[in-house]
Amino acid sequence: MPGDFTDVRFLTVAEVASIMRVSKMTVYRLVHSGEMPAVRVGRSFRVPESAVHDYLRHSYVDTA
């Protein structure tokens, strides 16, 4: 069913920054640039956990 968010886990910007080992400002930049989808809740953002995994998967650089 479209729009069914019952199984979506949302993370705070601080949690995303911790998972990615980057600063909160880096996460805010990704959100504001549209590179990472997020939902605005009041004055803060929540990022779907799957979006973090998708971003990391698609941003992976093979250095070999």
Secondary structure, DSSP 8 states (H G I E B T S, - for coil): -TT--TT--EEEHHHHHHHHTS-HHHHHHHHHHTSS--EEETTEEEEEHHHHHHHHHHH-----
